[in-house]
């Protein structure tokens, strides 16, 4: 089965109230899994071990198991609003597939105590939510990567094309007032990076063979009338601006540990 077919099958095993959301995320998660697989052109998943930081209840870690990765770890504090709304029952599905789950504040506790090292460490759409610096975590992470191991960091772009157009007109907030003011603990975006920030991190932790990749997932989800219009426009311009990552809504840093 292809990665997408695997993910569609997995999405339909989620609790009923989460199925639609997971199905709408298939393309993005498929891209993430293929990004990890393709970072090792001469090795196949059954020989690879992967650790995902901040993956929450999403399908990435299950999809890696379904893609026959040798070992898959998921690390998250599972303290987002969705965890409080639906509970952690979806994690039963992760366990059924064989995902190793560690519930912790990864900034505070790190990953140094985890057994073994990894070929790939990933973090997608999580770093922008962290209230404290990931510097120590990322340096510790490098000690847990095997030689020639891959680190993939996916984040929203703070200066994407939409924001460059809308901010002068007074629109461009990272988070809604309700998300910040009404919730007991704020879990929204703390600091969104740009390409220069990602290259800063890469230099600090000694990554090599760097790639910066742009995608536009944030504009490709319909729903309300406004978002449907944004989705339609995104589909038109996406093939053009993915060639210019600095304009995209989503950025990916891919780098290797050489030593």
Buried (B, 14 or more C-beta within 10 A) or exposed (E): EEBBEBBBEBBEBBBEEBEEBBBBBBBBBBBBBBBBBEBBEEEEBEEBBBBBBBBBBBBBBBBBBBBEBBBBBBBBBBEBEBBEEBEBEBBEBBEEBEBBBBEBBBBEEBBEEBEEBBBBBBBBBBBBBBEEEBEEBBEBBBEBBBEBBBBBBBBBBBBBBBBEEEEEEEEEBBBEEEBBEEEEEBBBBBBBBBBEBBBEBBEEBEBEEEEBBBBBBBBBBBEEEEBEEBBEEBEEBBEEBBEEBBBBBBBBBBBBBEE
